[in-house]
C-alpha cells in the first residue's frame, strides 16, 4: 500500500520545464507556493487568531484548500512550522488528509501527534501520509521529505518547548525559505549555511531586530519578504514599521518569481 502511495505522489513532483513560481498569500504566514503544476501549502490552515491579533484564512479559502479546489488543486504537501494556532490547525490537517487521498502532511511531532490524536478521526490510509519531523536544537536537520526531494525542513529556535520547523522548498530552480516564527536573537541559522535562497519569507520582527537584519543582510541575493503582520495593520503602520521592505499582507497578495 505504501509503495503505491509513494509512486503516485512522486509522479507529482515539479516538472523539468521552467515555469514562473507563484507565492500566493493566504493569511498571517500562510502561503501557497506553486509552479503551476505542483504546489505546497505552508502554515495555510490555522484556527486561532489570538483575539483577532492575526488574520485567519477566509472560509472560502479554507474550504478550497481542504477540498483541493483551484487554485489549490496542485498541492501535494501541507506543511506546518509549529503547533501554535495561528500557524497550524490539527483538525484542518485531518480534514485535508481525509478529503484528498493523494496528499501528505509534514510537521513537527507536536503537530502530527495533535492531528493523529485529535477529535477528527482519520480515514484508512491517512496515517501513511503523515510525516513527523522529529528535530531539535541538538539535531536540527535538515530533514528530507521521504517522497519529495524538493521539500526539506530544519529546526530553528522560536520559543522554549515549541519545535519550529523552517521549510525550504525549491521549484524550477527557485529556492524559497519559510522561517516560521524564528526568533533571530536566539536562533542558530547554521543549519542552512550550505543552502542558497532566492526568496526568504520572514516574520516582520526580523526587520526590527539587529540580529534579524544581520541574517537578511547575510543573504544579499535573496528576495526578503515580510509576513506575520498583525491583522489590524494599515499601510501607514506597515510603512512605519518596515519602511519600503517587501511584504505579504492581505488576501489578494501574491509574488511571482520569474524563471528562465
C-alpha positions, 0 to 999 in steps of 0.5 A: 500500500505504501509503495503505491502511495509513494509512486503516485505522489512522486509522479507529482513532483515539479516538472523539468520545464521552467515555469514562473513560481507563484507565492500566493498569500493566504493569511498571517504566514500562510502561503501557497507556493506553486509552479503551476503544476505542483504546489505546497501549502505552508502554515495555510490552515490555522484556527486561532487568531489570538483575539483577532491579533492575526488574520485567519484564512477566509472560509472560502479559502479554507474550504478550497484548500481542504477540498483541493479546489483551484487554485489549490488543486496542485498541492501535494504537501501541507506543511506546518512550522509549529503547533501554535494556532495561528500557524497550524490547525490539527483538525484542518490537517485531518480534514485535508488528509481525509478529503484528498487521498493523494496528499501528505502532511509534514510537521513537527511531532507536536503537530502530527501527534495533535492531528493523529490524536485529535477529535477528527478521526482519520480515514484508512490510509491517512496515517501513511501520509503523515510525516513527523519531523522529529528535530531539535536544537541538538539535531536540527536537520535538515530533514528530507521529505521521504517522497519529495526531494524538493521539500526539506525542513530544519529546526530553528529556535522560536520559543522554549518547548515549541519545535519550529520547523523552517521549510525550504522548498525549491521549484524550477530552480527557485529556492524559497525559505519559510522561517516560521516564527524564528526568533533571530536573537536566539536562533542558530541559522547554521543549519542552512549555511550550505543552502542558497535562497532566492526568496526568504519569507520572514516574520516582520520582527526580523526587520526590527531586530539587529540580529534579524537584519544581520541574517537578511543582510547575510543573504544579499541575493535573496528576495526578503519578504515580510509576513506575520503582520498583525491583522489590524495593520494599515499601510501607514503602520506597515510603512512605519514599521518596515519602511519600503521592505517587501511584504505579504499582507492581505488576501489578494497578495501574491509574488511571482518569481520569474524563471528562465 
